[in-house]
Amino acid sequence: MTGLDLVVRAQRVVRATGEQAGAIGIREGRIVAVAPYDAALAAALEVRLADDEVLLPGLVDSHVHVNDPGRTAWEGFTSATRAAAAGGVTTIIDMPLNSLPPTCDVPALTLKRETAAPQAAVDVGFWGGAIPGNLTDLRPLHEAGVFGFKCFLLHSGVDEFPPLDSSQLEAVMRELSTFDGLLIVHAEDAHSIDHAPPPRGASYRNFLESRPRSAENQAVADVIDLARRTGCRVHILHVSSAEVLPLIAAAKADGVRITAETCPHYLTFAAEEIPDGATQYKCCPPIRESVNRDLLWEGLRAGTIDLVVSDHSPSTIDLKHLETGDFGTAWGGIASLQLGLPAVWTEARQRGFTLADVVRWMSLAPAVQTGLRAKGRIEVGADADLCVFAPDETFVVDAHALEHKNAITPYDGRTLYGVVRRTLIRGAGPVGRLLSRGDPR
């Protein structure tokens, strides 16, 4: 084949189904050939990966809080997309909060798109929000290209994005089922949280008790029940309680249209290891015990958990209240967009998983879930979104060296396996475009 723009040759091309040596031919930003390593492919530019490098499809991170516009001191599309590219992530889907305004109607989506377009170093799509009072905005947002709708079942942490009660949740699910919309749910039950001891002080154990796994278990059970009755597609965000896995597995077996995700921090850290006052580890739902962490890995092995995404939820350093270490008042969110791939690979390789597994969880599955048919794959017709990765090289995380706007992360000082050496967006440098649900590519 001739007339290609770029050929990338690698002794290890990793796809969700396995790995082999190969040559990838790229023309006009798309993969047009997946051939043997020594295939006769002629291009204007050829790249041969080093012996210690592998070629991965770019990651798709469908759970990112960019906070732009409105809270750009927390992050922003420039810093977030640069961090994504540095971490091998070629597509992000932005959450409808904590920006101002939240993405709960078409004018807010329009503002988001106008804000993101000139800043994007990777491709960017958008979730809409489902909140009390915006039922009639859901279909217009869907038609305008959001990938689905996020809701909370308890206070979200910001007043402008209130939760749905049980009757509102059912109404939203019935509305979404009329046009096959996807509902993504922060699944913690407000009643259970209200009756737990309130978080206070520097004790991590106290904070953990304030967000009991029973709250997550109850919320997931309620969502499954409504999904079964309404036929709505649902997705459980950031699974932290392994006790929900049998519920999700049974629902899938019964034909309920449900998927689930977990996050690198739940797969990496354990409650027993978190020092008191270390509020950089605070997130909701919380990081739980090591036994629970092991069961989440088994949920991935079994396919009950479908994907792994960052839930990058940054803030300014002062909101973490490091000076007091008070888990009751500190902002709950973990910054990890740039670190998701090495964090997951570090743990996965010790547990007998392969890079193909990681690609399935972090590239292919999020692309499938969001309907991005040209993403997360190394195959003919896909966008040439690629990551050059050195899986056996280690590095020590330095929060100040990351592209994140605020230099605070619980990974700071941790040794991780896997260095991203280069990221290609449609076969070229870090220049992104905006994505919409239903894009033909």
Summary of the structure (lengths in Angstrom):
residues: 441
radius of gyration: 20.9
end to end distance: 23.0
largest distance: 67.3
contacts: 1630
relative contact order: 0.17
helix: 32%
strand: 23%
